[in-house]
């Protein structure tokens, strides 16, 4: 039996509802999983009409047991926030609060063993903050909701995977936060995540912080030797196949041609820019290391308010996120998923 995947709606004023409507209407999705939308049923109905999808919606409360879906029926776990009247393309506090509540409901469902994994549509950080939830993004919310201290963001494309030492902080703060322990933790997370997904001995490469990875002290102030090398050496001592620090300007090319299974990026743009350059529509985001074994994948794009509600947003990234969620999720029996 296919795993049950919770698909959170994200910000209802963005493109999340319409890419979800396209995704759950695609027969390929049903071949992968049993989808359950976690969001506002009225918004999903609006999105269904916008994209011209043909399905009925059956809503239920997130705390209830997940019902069996009839033919051509989409299940929607609706917390009852009544967001159907909000316009597309605008920053609204109610939508920001909704994106948080949808995610919380999905996490609760995962903790209860009702779903095998979570795939998330995008939220809007300005709206999230306006709604009273002061988090940088999904990853940090998930970490708090699951009581997780050591976690990271991994971006995955068909040809390259990237995991990050730091993400949503300024560059100077990112460099301050990097230390040998964090370097080791993220290498370990990369090893454990890929091993669980079927690559028992992944080849891992670590980017340098400075141009040319410092070039033996020529660039920077010894950040590679101070912040990266001790963590790398610790991982090597445990038998992990890791190399670095390596110059980032050539490392991603080497990863694309298959030299490495995953690249450790030191900061947000170092990892995000090459991924989005080569696979913007196919790149997905995986939160790794969450306690309780909770699997979360996501699209790697934003709410796109400029095109929200127009029915033109592409949904390939969400399908890819669901595919990865299915690959990483335990079997329904192991997750105690319930229908």
Rosetta blueprint (number, residue, H / E / L):
1 X L
2 X L
3 X L
4 X E
5 X E
6 X E
7 X E
8 X E
9 X L
10 X L
11 X L
12 X L
13 X L
14 X L
15 X L
16 X H
17 X H
18 X H
19 X H
20 X H
21 X H
22 X H
23 X H
24 X H
25 X H
26 X L
27 X H
28 X H
29 X H
30 X H
31 X H
32 X H
33 X L
34 X E
35 X E
36 X E
37 X E
38 X E
39 X L
40 X L
41 X H
42 X H
43 X H
44 X H
45 X H
46 X H
47 X H
48 X H
49 X H
50 X H
51 X H
52 X L
53 X L
54 X L
55 X L
56 X E
57 X E
58 X E
59 X E
60 X E
61 X L
62 X L
63 X L
64 X L
65 X L
66 X L
67 X L
68 X L
69 X L
70 X L
71 X L
72 X L
73 X E
74 X E
75 X E
76 X E
77 X E
78 X L
79 X L
80 X L
81 X L
82 X L
83 X L
84 X L
85 X L
86 X L
87 X L
88 X L
89 X L
90 X L
91 X L
92 X L
93 X H
94 X H
95 X H
96 X H
97 X H
98 X H
99 X H
100 X H
101 X H
102 X H
103 X H
104 X H
105 X H
106 X H
107 X H
108 X H
109 X H
110 X H
111 X H
112 X L
113 X L
114 X L
115 X L
116 X L
117 X E
118 X E
119 X E
120 X E
121 X L
122 X L
123 X L
124 X L
125 X H
126 X H
127 X H
128 X H
129 X H
130 X H
131 X L
132 X L
133 X L
134 X L
135 X L
136 X L
137 X L
138 X H
139 X H
140 X H
141 X H
142 X H
143 X H
144 X H
145 X H
146 X H
147 X L
148 X L
149 X L
150 X L
151 X L
152 X E
153 X E
154 X E
155 X E
156 X E
157 X L
158 X L
159 X L
160 X L
161 X E
162 X E
163 X E
164 X E
165 X L
166 X L
167 X L
168 X L
169 X L
170 X L
171 X H
172 X H
173 X H
174 X H
175 X H
176 X H
177 X H
178 X L
179 X L
180 X H
181 X H
182 X H
183 X H
184 X H
185 X H
186 X H
187 X H
188 X H
189 X H
190 X H
191 X H
192 X H
193 X H
194 X H
195 X H
196 X H
197 X L
198 X L
199 X L
200 X L
201 X L
202 X L
203 X L
204 X E
205 X E
206 X E
207 X E
208 X L
209 X L
210 X L
211 X H
212 X H
213 X H
214 X H
215 X L
216 X L
217 X L
218 X L
219 X L
220 X L
221 X L
222 X L
223 X H
224 X H
225 X H
226 X H
227 X H
228 X H
229 X H
230 X H
231 X H
232 X H
233 X H
234 X H
235 X H
236 X H
237 X H
238 X L
239 X L
240 X L
241 X L
242 X E
243 X E
244 X E
245 X E
246 X E
247 X L
248 X H
249 X H
250 X H
251 X H
252 X H
253 X H
254 X H
255 X H
256 X H
257 X L
258 X L
259 X L
260 X L
261 X L
262 X E
263 X E
264 X E
265 X E
266 X L
267 X L
268 X H
269 X H
270 X H
271 X H
272 X H
273 X H
274 X H
275 X H
276 X H
277 X H
278 X H
279 X H
280 X L
281 X L
282 X L
283 X L
284 X E
285 X E
286 X E
287 X E
288 X E
289 X L
290 X L
291 X H
292 X H
293 X H
294 X L
295 X L
296 X E
297 X E
298 X E
299 X E
300 X L
301 X L
302 X L
303 X L
304 X L
305 X L
306 X L
307 X L
308 X L
309 X L
310 X L
311 X L
312 X L
313 X L
314 X L
315 X L
316 X H
317 X H
318 X H
319 X H
320 X H
321 X H
322 X H
323 X H
324 X H
325 X H
326 X H
327 X H
328 X H
329 X L
330 X L
331 X L
332 X L
333 X L
334 X L
335 X L
336 X L
337 X L
338 X L
339 X L
